[in-house]
């Protein structure tokens, strides 16, 4: 269990916005684990960024998350590699020591070129 709730700082949000603006009209899903007490609030941080840059996204939904790692973040695609926007998100998070695992889940209905950010 984490002692302090996860959240993105204003600076982190600004940097992510600047990086992700290079990928207009990206389709992204967001889901979070109801088992992690801070997951919904953390998901809302990312959704605020995605909305600010005009990405098309769903409302965050509670779901079983495929990751139990300490970072608790996963980028999920149905098939193929991560789209460039997801790679940029992952690489930008690494600057701040935030790791996001990558998963291919063929059972999920994720459109080609889009991804799901899962927060555990």
N, C-alpha and C positions, 0 to 999 in steps of 0.2 A: 504494500500500500504506500502510495506516495505521501510525503508529509506536506508539501505545498502544492496547491492546484497548478496545473500547467496552464500557461497563457502566453500569447505572443505580445511582446512589447510594442509600443508605437513604432519604434525604429525598425523592428523586425517586419512589422506589417508594411511599412513604407518601402523597405527594400524588396519584399516579395511582390508588392504591387508593381514596382518599377521593372523587375525581372519578367513578371508574367504578362505585362502589357504587350510584350512581343508576340503573344499567342492569342489573337482576338477570337472571340466566339467559340471558345473551347467548351465542349460538353463535359461536365464532371458530376459525379455523384458523391454524396457525403453520407457516411453512416458512422455510428458510434456504439460502443458497448455500454449497455446499461449497468454492467458490473463495475465500471470505473466511475467513481463519483464526480470527477471533473471532466469527463469525456464530452458531454453535451456542450458545456461552456467553451471547451477547447475547439470543438467542431464549429461553434458559432463564430469564433475568431477567424477560422479559415473561410467560412461562408461569407463573412463581411468582406474579406479580400476578394473572393471570387466575384461577388456582386459588384464591387467597386470597379472591377476591370471589365465588367460586362459578360462574364462567362455565364453559360446556361447551366443551371444546377437545380437539383431537386431540394426539397426541404430535408433536413437531416432526419434520419430515421434510426431507431434503435435496431440493432442487429447483432447477431453473434459475429465476433471478429476473429479472423484467422490468425491473429498474432497475439502472443502472450509475452512478447519481449518488453523490456523496461521502457523503451521509447514509446511503444504502443501505437505507432503509426504504420500504416501499410498503404501502398499504391497497388491497386488491383486492376488487371485487364482480363478480358475473356480469352483473348488469343493474341499471339504476336508479342512484339516488344512494347515497352512504354512509349507513348507518344512524346514528342519533344517537349511539350508543355509540362508533362509529369516529370521528365528528366530534369528540367530546369527547376521545378519545385523541389525535387529531392536534393539536387545539388545546392540550391540556395539554403535549404534547411541545414545542410551539413556544415555550412559556414558557422552556424550557431550551436553546433554540437547536437543537433536534433537529427536522429537517424530515422529513416522510413524504409521499411522492408518492401520488397517488390514481389508480388505474387501473380501468377496466371491462374485464373479460376474459370475453366471452360463451362462450368455449370451456371455461371452468372450471365445474365443477359445485358452485357455491356457493349455498346455500339463500337465498331471499329474506329480507332482514332480517339476514343474517349477513355476515361478511367474513373475509378472510385477511390476516394480518400477515406480509409477506414481508421477510426480512432478508438483505440482500446484503452 
